[in-house]
Amino acid sequence: MFNINDSVKERTYDAIVIGSGISGGWAAKELTEKGLKTLVLERGRNVQHLKDYPTTNMMPWEFPHRGQVPLAVTEENPVVSRCYAFKEDAMHFFVKDKEHPYVQDKPFDWIRGYQVGGKSLLWARQTQRWSDFDFEGPARDGFAVDWPIRYKDLAPWYSHVEKFAGISGNKDGLPQLPDGEFLPPLELNDVEKYFKDFVGKNYKDRHVIFGRCAHLTEPKQIHLDQDRAQCQNRVLCQRGCPFGGYFSSNASTLPWAAKTGNLTLRPDSVVQEIMYDEKLGKASGVRVIDANTKAVTEYFASVIFVNASALNTNLLLLNSVSNRFPNGLGNDSGTLGKYVAFHNYRARISGICHDYKDVYTEGRRPSSAYLPRFRNVYKQETDFLRGYAAGFSAGRNTRRDTSGFGQGLKDELMKKQLGDWHVGSHMMGETIPKASNFVALDASQKDAWGMPLLKVNISYDDNDEKMVKDFHEQMTEMYTKAGFTDIKVTDSKQAPGLDIHEMGGARMGHDPKTSMLNKWNQLHACRNVFVTDGACMTSTSTQNPSLTYMALAARAVDYAVEQLKKKEH
């Protein structure tokens, strides 16, 4: 006879993690290592390391369209096809527009990856620590609430995740970009070294370094214990790396969690809501819709980590309503879904370096040079708030005359004619969180699983426009003085979202009246629920955010488990 109590027992865990991407993988690793039976729910299909990277070893001529996306696919997916990595070799890891619609009250390119590992298979792997210039930014200029933490709170957790993930880089000694636990750095080429030296000699406050990135340049024992190997510099990362040469949930944290024997991974599980027990005054579990059968199942746990990715975490919390929380779980402040921000990648610059004709590059690299923020660091010096970082890279192409035919064409194709060095930079600007940049649930439209569609209302402001102008001016000056020619500045005018760095909506803060989460990433009003993905971010900094998500997740798990031992949940 079916015993409902036994069924509930079988569906009860110590912890539930919603989402298996970069931050969800870290939450799973830390929880299982600490002995908690943990259920990880992923709305997408399973993707196993090594087994499910179908294109990883394919040669260019083996792709039916030589790597390009067919026109019919592009026309059917106007949003995701704008992403630089949406090509024939990796488009199976991206969400298709028609399958997962959303409402754009203002243009917003929402780039998603629904599978085990999420976007950790697709990220650009840039891993810079934040500094107190970032954590103190909102308190200094009064835009957004003060962060409830400072760099010293997160520094040991940065070290914790860097050692396990494997981060390559130099110790550059820059206060706005704290050093970490680095593997040996990759190398700059000659033109990049020239620009680094030029900037260092001519601008006391500006620096060119090699970008810190999550690639194993010299694996340590902890990486070999994960069955990962040295990065092969294939630069095919978006296909999934069979060597585990870069960090992903699939290659690192999830298999590590599985080895503990405490992990249950359930793909194809769309979490509909987090259930709130009004008698106990805390969350009791989650209601899940099977992505294939549409069957509804409830799972229970003492502690819940929400890592669905920034905007989906907002959607889930907004959809988790009860008598106690009619406007979304933990939303006493009314701030849920608001103060969403992102990074501004619109501005670019390019030029030509006519020197160094006697050198060229061989092989490939998975990263390049980086200029940390240099505007408004120690004081407010411009007419816009915060600042921007920039990439920098130099390369030299081979030119061949393909205008002929027959033997003449063959002869020309065999010639190797090197052109000039091309240089280029892109801006990564900090945008200011505002209540007017928000997401909400559509009142009537639902997706195929019965979830309300997310409405996105996010746009640039005057601060962003001024920042683009300043980037063009400052970089043009540096490029010109460095002797580069044919300098061209561009503004892509791309919609917000294409940077794939959306943050906020369930921000951290001191005051429950103005924020959703406390300094431990814990809902002020529902203490056994933690949010440690991009939704938790109070401001956006100029650095890539993924390393900070990892550190926050590991730190929050440590706190949550200590509270469980004290029976505080």
Disulfide bonds with the S-S distance in Angstrom:
none
